[in-house]
Amino acid sequence: MNDFVNSQKEKYKVWVTENLGEKTGIWYSPYLEQLGYLLDKFELGTGYKQNFFDYQLYSEFKNVYQQMTKQSDEDIEKLVNGKGIPRYPEEFGTRRIQFRQKYAEDEFNRGKRSKPDNLGGIPDWGVLLRSYLIFLYYHENPSLIYPKKEKKIANQEGEIDNSINYWVISAGEHSRLWDNFHSESVIGLGWDYLGDLNNYDSKEAIEREISEQRADGKRPINDTKAVWDFYSEIQIGDVVYAKEGIKKIIARGVVTGDYYFDSGKTEYKHRRKVEWLQVGKWELRQTFAQKTMTYLSPYPDLIQEIEQVINDDIIDPTIAEVNEFRTWLSNQVTDNGTSLNDKTVTQKVNALKDIESYFDTSIFGETDTEQLKQLKDLVVSDESHRKYKGVSGSSIDYYIRFIESKPTVQENEPFSTDDFLSDVFIEKKELTRLISVLENKKNLIMKGAPGVGKTYIAKRLAYVMMEEKDETRVQMVQFHQSYSYEDFIEGYRPKAEGDGFELKQGPFVKFARKAARDPERDYFFIIDEINRGNMSKIFGELMMLIETDKRGEQINLLYSNDKFSVPSNLYIIGMMNTADRSLALLDYALRRRFSFVEIKPAFENDTFKSYVDKLNNPEVLIRVIDEIKSLNNQIVEELGTGFQIGHSYFVGSAYKVDSVNRVEEVVEYEIIPQLFEYWFDDEQKAKDWAERLRGCCDGEK
């Protein structure tokens, strides 16, 4: 190589490393040095200079780039100005796939690669071309600054080709259709009743059709997204991973054809042609959501791990954790709303590595946040540790927040509409309305008398909307008169050791940040006794952010000044006991942000009646319930519906053991005392009802 070409190579390595990612220049340059030779050898292109560093001028290489990719001047202008990466046409997309395959086969034949289908470490042909084109443009225009420079994540830029999309999809339940998909070189999707998707003019039209087919009343957001993405968003050249369960990959392929509807198949008639490049069974460290199809491009760490596992690369868990933390850091924002730049991200990562070395401890991979907080106190107070002194404490704080906001994906027991209706004494029509109201408003308050099962319903409402019993996506708190912003959002609290104060995030902030990192799934924050607290005081500046149309907007928190938003996949369910006279009414500002649904006694519900009939000796309980119905009529007339006696008083495992004894206990020690509270100014009325209820228990009525 002559000195001029070698100088060009060195300039390229420096610029690409600084602008496109750490080590990227070192990785790309050997391929560019022999790209013309390789294309000729693999019969993918002829007439190019063997060493691409021989192309010295931007205008010259632009012609080469356009000849290969068929991209327009407008596409290239967007590319070099950092305004997007245009998709390559089908022909070039196919040749890009062949380049990596032929390179892997060639290295295998020369004994340099373990398997001919191991594509690990081979950069995409298109990525190589783009990097050199952009370099030449800015090399000839030194006064310009590459606009994406401050947003790069060093360890992943280039390793993940962002000109294509990445998808993971299941091959039927428990991968039962995989053999068929593999043999026919396709991937398929269900929802066959929709017919050919070419007949729909919009995503909303598909959603309407799915909604008509569903019987549970739940808005089919995820189903619609899967169908629409499969039809409209997946492109030729995209990478598709076939999955099994939540932690296994069984194949990696590349999409080679457009969407079509195969009416000749018995199921999964929505199809796309896929060239399955690697087939096996690989277990991952990270997990997928339990969804039919997921768009993976926003999760570069997961894509990188999948590629490494498939290609038999040894994964160091600590390095994987560091890379995941880097990506998370890059998505954080400063108090002025800008993202942390690459320099700051690298500084914070290096600070944590230095702490690990200096104090002979582990940070990356540690999940005990209390241990990390103690380590922070030690680091900040140690005068001999001066390196990264200014950022050490904040770096640990960031890592603690990173750990606390990590979503958990696990196999869970499914929970359907039928499960809900057999478990909760609500009619199907009421459930449908509950789901619809919560989905549309995001914030719901269930009000009602004591004993109507509001808390029980709230949790199962979350389950039925998640379609599984996932406790990690449900958070519950209870408000009271002294509950504050500092308890709920953030505030200074005494340290556990009693030595000073520390800033602590409240449960709502932690849970919202966790939901924000997992936008593919719904999260539910449940507040019991919501009207016992001073709502304006507790929510503070977050009162605005919980509004449906304000989800995703950011504000600075009061104490930490951190940017914070409430994600759209977080639902808030509150419960109000309407029979408590000591409670203040909710202010109008809060009322405007919530929908209100009254939960009434379910004595007439068929499921409740069936439950009672199945008890041993239910006669006494039936007499008491009939009397409670009469009692509730008078309560409604004199006090209002919010003071009725609910059905939950008569539910529980104790009734299945001895229903007679249990109903006597409930009547005497729970319901009668409640009546004396209701009619504190008319004690005789309370006494009369007490005797009538006791008479039902004694068999006098």
C-alpha positions in Angstrom: 0.0 0.0 0.0 1.5 3.4 -0.9 1.9 6.1 1.7 -1.0 8.2 0.4 -3.5 5.3 0.6 -2.1 4.3 4.0 -2.5 7.9 5.2 -6.1 7.9 4.0 -6.7 4.6 6.0 -5.4 6.1 9.2 -7.4 9.3 8.8 -10.5 7.1 8.2 -9.8 5.0 11.4 -9.5 8.1 13.6 -12.6 9.8 12.2 -14.8 6.7 12.3 -13.7 5.8 15.8 -14.5 9.3 17.1 -17.8 9.7 15.2 -19.2 6.2 14.7 -18.0 4.3 17.8 -15.0 3.1 19.7 -12.9 0.4 17.8 -15.2 0.7 14.8 -12.5 2.2 12.6 -10.1 -0.6 13.5 -12.8 -3.1 12.8 -14.0 -1.7 9.4 -10.7 -0.7 7.8 -9.3 -4.3 7.0 -12.5 -5.0 5.1 -12.4 -1.8 3.1 -8.8 -2.5 2.3 -9.8 -5.7 0.4 -13.5 -5.0 -0.4 -13.0 -4.7 -4.2 -11.0 -7.9 -4.2 -13.6 -9.7 -2.1 -16.5 -8.6 -4.3 -14.7 -9.9 -7.4 -13.8 -13.2 -5.6 -17.4 -13.7 -4.4 -18.8 -12.8 -7.9 -20.8 -9.9 -6.4 -19.3 -7.1 -8.4 -16.4 -6.3 -10.8 -14.6 -3.3 -12.0 -13.9 -1.7 -8.5 -10.6 -0.8 -7.1 -9.3 -3.7 -4.9 -8.5 -1.4 -2.0 -11.3 1.1 -1.4 -9.0 3.5 0.3 -7.8 4.2 -3.3 -11.0 6.2 -3.7 -9.8 9.6 -2.5 -12.6 11.9 -3.5 -16.1 12.1 -2.2 -17.6 12.7 -5.7 -15.8 9.7 -7.1 -16.8 7.3 -4.3 -20.4 8.7 -4.3 -20.7 7.4 -7.9 -19.4 4.0 -6.8 -21.8 4.0 -3.9 -24.8 4.9 -6.1 -23.8 2.3 -8.7 -23.9 -0.4 -6.0 -26.9 0.7 -3.9 -29.0 2.5 -6.5 -29.7 5.2 -4.0 -30.7 8.7 -5.1 -29.0 12.0 -4.4 -31.8 12.8 -1.9 -31.1 9.6 -0.1 -27.4 10.3 0.2 -28.0 13.9 1.3 -30.1 12.5 4.2 -27.4 10.0 5.0 -24.4 12.3 5.2 -26.4 14.9 7.2 -27.5 12.4 9.8 -31.2 12.6 8.9 -31.8 8.9 8.5 -30.5 5.8 6.8 -32.5 5.0 3.7 -33.4 1.4 3.0 -31.6 -0.3 0.2 -33.4 -1.8 -2.7 -34.2 -5.5 -2.8 -31.4 -6.4 -5.2 -28.7 -4.9 -3.1 -30.3 -6.2 0.0 -29.9 -9.8 -1.3 -26.3 -9.2 -2.3 -25.5 -7.8 1.1 -26.7 -11.1 2.7 -24.6 -13.1 0.2 -21.5 -11.1 1.1 -21.6 -12.1 4.7 -22.5 -15.7 3.9 -19.7 -16.0 1.3 -17.1 -14.4 3.6 -18.0 -16.9 6.4 -17.8 -19.8 4.0 -14.4 -18.6 2.7 -13.0 -18.3 6.1 -14.3 -21.7 7.1 -12.7 -23.3 4.0 -9.4 -21.6 5.0 -9.7 -22.9 8.6 -10.3 -19.5 10.1 -13.9 -20.0 11.2 -15.5 -22.9 13.1 -18.7 -23.1 11.1 -19.6 -22.0 7.5 -22.8 -20.3 8.8 -21.1 -18.4 11.6 -21.6 -14.8 10.6 -20.2 -13.3 13.8 -17.9 -10.3 13.5 -18.5 -9.8 9.7 -19.7 -6.2 9.1 -22.5 -5.6 6.7 -21.4 -4.5 3.2 -23.7 -1.6 3.3 -22.4 -0.4 6.6 -18.8 -0.4 5.2 -19.9 1.7 2.2 -21.8 4.2 4.3 -19.0 4.7 6.8 -16.5 5.5 4.1 -18.9 7.8 2.2 -19.7 9.8 5.3 -16.0 10.0 6.2 -15.1 11.4 2.7 -17.9 14.0 2.9 -16.7 15.4 6.3 -13.0 15.0 5.4 -13.6 17.4 2.4 -15.8 19.6 4.6 -13.8 20.0 7.8 -15.9 23.0 9.0 -18.9 20.7 9.3 -19.6 18.4 12.3 -21.2 15.1 12.0 -24.6 15.6 13.8 -24.8 12.2 15.4 -21.4 12.4 17.0 -22.7 13.0 20.5 -25.4 10.3 20.4 -23.2 7.3 19.5 -22.9 4.3 21.8 -19.3 3.2 21.3 -19.6 -0.5 21.9 -22.5 -1.1 19.4 -22.2 1.3 16.6 -21.5 -0.7 13.4 -22.2 -4.0 15.1 -25.9 -3.4 14.7 -26.9 -2.4 11.2 -29.4 0.3 11.7 -30.4 0.4 8.0 -32.5 -2.8 8.6 -35.0 -3.8 11.2 -34.7 -6.7 13.6 -37.7 -8.8 14.6 -38.4 -11.8 16.8 -41.4 -14.0 16.2 -42.8 -17.2 17.6 -43.5 -20.1 15.2 -46.9 -21.0 16.8 -47.5 -22.1 20.4 -44.4 -23.9 21.7 -42.8 -23.6 18.2 -45.2 -26.3 16.9 -45.1 -24.9 13.3 -41.3 -24.4 13.1 -40.5 -27.5 11.1 -43.1 -26.4 8.5 -41.8 -22.8 8.4 -38.2 -24.1 8.1 -38.9 -26.5 5.3 -40.9 -24.0 3.3 -38.6 -21.0 4.0 -41.3 -18.9 5.4 -42.5 -17.2 8.6 -46.2 -17.1 9.3 -48.7 -15.2 11.5 -52.1 -16.1 12.8 -55.3 -13.9 12.9 -56.4 -15.8 9.7 -60.0 -14.5 10.0 -58.7 -11.1 8.8 -58.2 -12.5 5.3 -55.8 -10.8 2.9 -54.3 -7.8 4.6 -54.0 -6.0 1.3 -57.7 -5.4 1.6 -57.3 -3.1 4.5 -56.5 0.6 4.0 -55.2 1.4 7.5 -54.0 0.1 10.8 -57.3 1.3 12.4 -59.3 -0.8 10.0 -57.5 -3.9 11.1 -58.0 -3.0 14.7 -61.8 -2.6 14.2 -62.0 -6.0 12.6 -60.0 -7.6 15.5 -62.1 -5.8 18.1 -65.3 -7.3 16.5 -63.8 -10.8 16.8 -62.7 -10.4 20.4 -65.2 -11.1 23.1 -63.3 -9.6 26.1 -63.8 -5.9 25.3 -60.1 -5.3 25.5 -58.7 -3.0 22.9 -56.4 -5.2 20.7 -53.4 -2.9 20.7 -50.7 -5.5 20.7 -52.5 -7.8 18.3 -53.1 -5.0 15.9 -49.4 -3.9 16.1 -48.2 -7.4 15.4 -50.5 -7.8 12.3 -49.7 -4.3 11.0 -45.9 -4.7 11.5 -46.0 -8.1 9.8 -47.9 -6.6 6.8 -46.5 -3.1 6.5 -43.3 -2.6 8.5 -41.2 -5.7 7.9 -39.1 -5.1 4.8 -37.0 -7.3 2.5 -33.5 -7.6 4.0 -34.8 -7.4 7.6 -33.4 -9.9 10.1 -36.0 -12.3 11.7 -35.3 -14.5 14.7 -37.6 -17.4 15.4 -38.1 -17.9 19.2 -39.2 -20.5 21.6 -40.6 -19.4 24.9 -39.0 -16.3 26.4 -35.3 -17.2 26.4 -34.6 -19.4 23.4 -33.8 -18.6 19.7 -34.2 -21.4 17.3 -33.3 -19.7 14.0 -31.9 -16.6 12.4 -33.1 -15.6 8.9 -33.4 -12.8 6.5 -36.7 -11.7 4.9 -36.6 -12.3 1.1 -40.2 -11.6 0.0 -43.1 -9.3 0.4 -46.3 -10.1 2.4 -48.8 -12.6 0.9 -51.9 -14.4 2.1 -51.7 -18.1 1.5 -55.4 -19.2 1.5 -54.3 -22.8 0.8 -52.9 -23.2 4.3 -55.0 -24.4 7.2 -53.6 -21.8 9.7 -51.1 -19.0 10.0 -52.0 -17.9 6.5 -50.2 -14.5 6.6 -46.8 -15.3 5.2 -43.4 -13.9 4.2 -40.6 -15.7 2.5 -37.5 -16.0 4.7 -34.0 -17.5 4.0 -33.2 -19.3 7.3 -29.4 -18.9 7.6 -28.8 -20.4 11.0 -30.9 -23.0 12.7 -30.4 -24.6 16.2 -31.4 -23.9 19.8 -29.7 -21.1 21.7 -30.5 -19.9 25.3 -30.1 -16.3 26.1 -29.2 -14.4 29.2 -31.9 -11.8 28.5 -35.6 -12.5 27.9 -38.3 -11.7 25.5 -41.8 -10.5 26.2 -44.5 -13.2 25.9 -45.8 -11.7 22.6 -46.2 -13.2 19.2 -43.9 -10.7 17.5 -41.6 -8.0 18.9 -39.7 -5.2 17.1 -36.1 -5.6 18.4 -34.3 -2.6 16.9 -34.8 -0.4 20.0 -32.9 -3.1 22.0 -29.4 -3.2 20.5 -28.0 -5.1 23.6 -30.4 -7.9 23.0 -29.7 -8.1 19.3 -26.0 -8.1 20.0 -26.4 -10.9 22.6 -28.5 -13.0 20.1 -25.8 -12.6 17.4 -23.1 -13.6 19.8 -24.9 -16.6 21.1 -25.8 -17.9 17.6 -22.2 -17.5 16.4 -20.8 -19.3 19.5 -19.1 -16.2 20.8 -18.2 -16.4 24.5 -20.3 -13.9 26.4 -18.8 -12.3 29.4 -21.8 -11.4 31.7 -19.9 -8.4 33.1 -19.2 -7.0 29.7 -22.8 -7.6 28.6 -23.9 -5.7 31.8 -21.6 -2.9 31.0 -22.9 -2.6 27.5 -26.5 -2.7 28.6 -25.7 0.1 31.1 -24.0 2.1 28.4 -27.1 1.9 26.2 -29.4 2.8 29.1 -27.2 5.8 30.0 -27.3 7.1 26.5 -31.1 7.4 26.8 -31.0 9.4 30.0 -31.3 13.2 29.8 -29.7 16.1 31.7 -31.8 18.8 33.5 -31.8 20.8 30.3 -33.4 18.0 28.4 -30.3 16.8 26.3 -29.1 13.2 26.1 -25.9 12.3 27.9 -23.2 12.4 25.2 -20.7 9.6 24.5 -18.0 11.3 26.5 -20.1 11.6 29.6 -21.4 8.0 29.2 -17.8 6.7 28.9 -16.7 8.8 31.9 -19.4 7.3 34.1 -18.7 3.8 33.0 -14.9 4.3 33.6 -15.6 5.8 37.0 -17.5 2.6 38.1 -14.7 0.4 36.7 -12.2 2.4 38.6 -14.2 2.0 41.8 -14.4 -1.7 41.3 -10.6 -1.9 41.0 -9.7 0.6 43.8 -12.1 -0.8 46.4 -11.8 -4.5 45.2 -15.6 -4.8 44.9 -18.2 -5.6 42.2 -20.6 -3.0 40.8 -21.6 -4.4 37.4 -23.9 -7.3 38.0 -24.7 -6.3 41.6 -28.5 -6.2 42.2 -28.6 -5.3 45.9 -29.3 -1.5 45.8 -28.7 -1.1 49.6 -25.2 -2.5 49.1 -24.6 -0.1 46.3 -25.8 2.8 48.4 -23.4 1.8 51.2 -20.6 1.6 48.6 -21.4 5.1 47.4 -21.0 6.4 51.0 -17.7 4.7 51.3 -16.4 6.1 48.0 -17.5 9.6 48.6 -16.0 9.7 52.1 -12.7 8.2 51.1 -10.2 11.1 50.7 -7.6 8.8 49.2 -9.8 8.0 46.2 -9.4 11.0 43.9 -9.9 9.6 40.4 -13.3 10.5 38.9 -14.0 12.1 42.3 -16.6 14.5 40.8 -18.6 11.8 39.1 -18.1 8.7 41.3 -21.2 9.3 43.5 -23.5 10.3 40.6 -22.3 7.3 38.5 -23.3 4.9 41.3 -26.6 6.7 41.6 -27.2 6.2 37.9 -26.3 2.5 38.2 -28.8 2.1 41.1 -31.5 3.6 39.0 -30.5 1.4 36.1 -30.9 -1.7 38.3 -34.2 -0.5 39.9 -35.8 0.1 36.6 -34.9 -3.2 35.0 -38.0 -5.0 33.8 -38.5 -8.7 34.7 -39.7 -11.1 32.1 -40.7 -14.6 33.2 -43.1 -17.4 32.4 -46.4 -16.6 34.2 -49.8 -18.3 34.6 -52.2 -17.0 31.9 -55.2 -15.1 33.0 -58.2 -14.8 30.6 -61.6 -13.1 30.6 -63.1 -16.4 31.6 -60.7 -16.7 34.5 -61.7 -13.2 35.6 -65.4 -13.9 35.4 -65.1 -17.1 37.4 -63.0 -15.4 40.0 -64.7 -12.0 40.3 -68.5 -11.4 40.8 -68.9 -9.0 37.9 -70.9 -9.5 34.7 -69.1 -9.7 31.4 -70.6 -6.5 30.2 -69.3 -4.6 33.2 -65.8 -6.0 32.7 -65.8 -4.9 29.1 -66.7 -1.4 30.1 -64.1 -1.3 32.9 -61.4 -2.4 30.4 -62.5 0.1 27.8 -62.6 3.0 30.3 -59.2 2.3 31.7 -57.6 1.8 28.3 -58.9 5.1 27.0 -58.4 7.3 30.1 -55.3 5.5 31.6 -56.5 6.5 35.1 -59.4 4.9 36.8 -60.9 5.2 40.3 -63.3 2.4 41.5 -65.5 3.8 44.2 -68.0 1.9 46.3 -69.1 0.8 49.7 -66.9 -1.4 52.0 -67.0 -5.1 51.1 -67.6 -4.9 47.3 -64.2 -6.2 46.5 -62.6 -3.1 45.0 -59.0 -4.1 45.8 -59.6 -7.7 44.6 -61.1 -6.5 41.4 -58.3 -4.0 40.7 -55.6 -6.6 40.8 -57.5 -9.0 38.6 -58.3 -6.2 36.2 -54.6 -5.8 35.8 -54.1 -9.5 35.2 -56.8 -9.7 32.6 -55.4 -6.8 30.7 -51.9 -8.3 30.8 -53.4 -11.7 30.0 -51.2 -13.2 32.7 -50.6 -13.1 36.4 -47.4 -11.0 36.4 -46.8 -9.6 39.8 -43.7 -7.8 38.6 -45.9 -5.4 36.6 -48.3 -4.6 39.4 -47.4 -2.1 42.2 -49.7 -1.4 45.1 -49.6 1.4 47.8 -52.1 2.7 50.3 -52.7 6.4 50.9 -53.3 7.9 54.3 -53.6 11.3 55.8 -49.9 11.8 56.4 -48.8 10.3 53.1 -46.7 12.9 51.2 -44.9 13.8 47.9 -41.7 12.6 49.6 -43.2 9.2 50.2 -44.7 8.8 46.7 -42.4 10.6 44.3 -39.0 11.4 45.9 -37.6 13.1 49.0 -34.9 13.2 51.6 -35.2 10.4 54.2 -33.0 9.4 57.1 -30.4 6.8 56.3 -30.9 3.3 57.7 -27.7 3.7 59.8 -29.1 7.0 61.2 -26.2 9.1 59.9 -27.8 12.0 58.0 -30.3 11.9 55.1 -30.3 10.6 51.6 -32.5 11.3 48.5 -34.8 8.4 47.8 -37.0 7.7 44.9 -40.6 6.9 45.8 -42.5 3.9 44.5 -44.2 5.7 41.7 -41.1 7.1 40.2 -39.3 3.7 40.4 -42.3 1.9 38.9 -42.8 4.4 36.1 -39.2 4.2 35.0 -39.5 0.5 35.0 -42.5 0.7 32.7 -40.7 3.2 30.5 -37.9 0.6 29.8 -40.5 -2.0 28.8 -42.9 -0.2 26.4 -44.1 -3.5 24.8 -46.0 -4.4 27.9 -48.6 -2.8 30.2 -47.9 -1.8 33.9 -50.4 -1.1 36.6 -50.0 1.1 39.7 -52.8 0.5 42.2 -53.6 3.0 45.0 -55.8 1.8 47.8 -57.8 4.4 49.8 -56.8 7.0 47.3 -59.1 9.7 48.8 -57.5 9.4 52.2 -54.4 11.3 51.0 -54.1 15.0 50.0 -53.9 14.3 46.3 -52.5 17.6 45.1 -49.8 17.4 47.8 -48.9 13.8 47.0 -48.8 14.1 43.2 -47.3 17.6 43.1 -46.0 18.5 39.6 -46.9 15.0 38.4 -50.6 15.9 38.4 -50.2 17.1 34.8 -48.1 14.1 33.6 -50.7 11.5 34.4 -53.2 13.0 31.9 -53.8 10.8 28.9 -52.5 13.3 26.4 -49.5 14.3 28.5 -48.0 10.9 28.8 -44.4 10.9 27.7 -43.9 14.6 28.3 -41.0 15.4 30.7 -40.6 17.7 33.7 -37.9 18.1 36.3 -38.5 16.5 39.6 -38.6 18.7 42.7 -35.6 17.5 44.6 -33.3 15.7 42.2 -34.1 17.9 39.2 -34.0 14.7 37.1 -36.1 14.6 34.0 -39.1 12.4 34.5 -42.2 11.4 32.5 -45.1 9.0 32.9 -45.1 6.4 30.1 -48.2 5.6 28.1 -48.1 1.9 29.1 -48.6 2.7 32.8 -52.2 2.6 34.1 -53.3 4.0 37.4 -56.1 2.3 39.4 -57.4 3.9 42.6 -60.0 2.7 45.1 -62.3 4.9 47.1 -64.4 3.9 50.1 -67.5 6.0 49.8 -68.8 5.1 53.2 -66.1 6.8 55.2 -67.5 10.2 56.4 -64.1 11.4 57.5 -62.7 11.5 54.0 -62.4 14.8 52.0 -63.7 14.9 48.5 -61.2 14.8 45.7 -60.4 18.1 44.2 -61.7 19.0 40.7 -58.2 19.0 39.2 -57.8 15.3 40.1 -61.3 14.4 39.1 -60.7 15.6 35.6 -57.7 13.3 35.3 -59.6 10.1 36.3 -62.6 8.2 35.2 -64.9 6.9 38.0 -66.7 3.6 38.1 -69.0 2.5 40.9 -68.6 -1.0 42.1 -71.9 -2.3 43.6 -72.8 -5.4 45.7 -73.0 -8.5 43.5 -75.6 -10.5 45.4 -77.5 -11.0 42.1 -74.5 -12.1 40.1 -74.8 -15.7 38.8 -71.2 -16.6 39.8 -71.8 -15.4 43.3 -75.0 -17.4 43.6 -73.2 -20.4 42.3 -70.5 -19.9 44.9 -73.1 -19.8 47.7 -75.0 -22.8 46.5 -71.8 -24.9 46.6 -71.1 -24.2 50.3 -72.0 -26.7 52.9 -75.2 -25.8 54.8 -75.8 -22.5 52.8 -79.3 -22.0 54.1 -78.3 -19.6 57.0 -76.1 -17.6 54.6 -78.9 -17.4 52.0 -81.3 -16.0 54.7 -78.7 -13.4 55.8 -78.0 -12.3 52.3 -81.7 -11.9 51.6 -82.0 -9.7 54.6 -78.9 -7.8 53.6 -80.6 -7.0 50.3 -83.6 -5.5 52.2 -81.1 -3.6 54.4 -79.3 -2.2 51.4 -82.6 -0.9 50.0 -83.1 1.2 53.1 -79.4 2.3 53.2 -79.7 3.5 49.6 -82.9 5.4 50.4 -81.5 7.1 53.5 -77.7 7.3 53.1 -76.9 6.6 49.4 -75.5 3.8 47.3 -72.0 4.3 48.6 -73.0 2.9 52.1 -74.4 -0.5 51.1 -73.1 -3.7 52.6 -71.0 -5.5 50.0 -70.8 -9.2 49.1 -67.2 -9.6 50.1 -68.3 -10.0 53.7 -69.5 -13.4 52.7 -66.6 -14.6 50.7 -63.5 -16.4 51.9 -62.0 -19.8 52.7 -63.6 -19.8 56.1 -67.0 -20.1 54.6 -65.9 -23.3 52.8 -65.1 -24.9 56.1 -68.0 -23.8 58.3 -70.4 -21.3 56.6 -72.8 -21.1 59.5 -70.2 -20.2 62.1 -68.5 -17.7 59.8 -71.6 -15.8 58.8 -72.5 -15.4 62.5 -69.1 -13.9 63.2 -69.3 -11.5 60.2 -72.8 -10.4 61.2 -72.0 -9.8 64.8 -68.6 -8.4 64.7 -68.4 -6.6 61.3 -71.8 -5.7 59.9 -73.7 -4.8 63.0 -70.9 -2.4 64.3 -71.0 -0.8 60.8 -74.8 -0.2 61.2 -74.3 1.6 64.4 -71.7 3.8 62.7 -74.2 4.5 59.9 -77.1 5.4 62.2 -75.2 7.0 65.0 -78.0 9.5 65.4 -80.8 6.8 65.3 -79.6 4.0 67.5 -83.0 2.3 67.6 -82.9 1.7 63.8 -79.5 0.1 64.1 -80.7 -2.1 66.9 -83.8 -3.2 64.9 -81.6 -4.3 61.9 -79.2 -6.0 64.2 -82.0 -8.1 65.7 -83.3 -9.0 62.2 -79.9 -10.1 61.1 -79.3 -12.1 64.3 -82.7 -13.7 63.8 -81.6 -14.9 60.3 -78.6 -16.6 61.9 -80.7 -18.2 64.6 -83.2 -19.5 62.1 -86.0 -17.3 63.3 -86.6 -16.0 59.8 
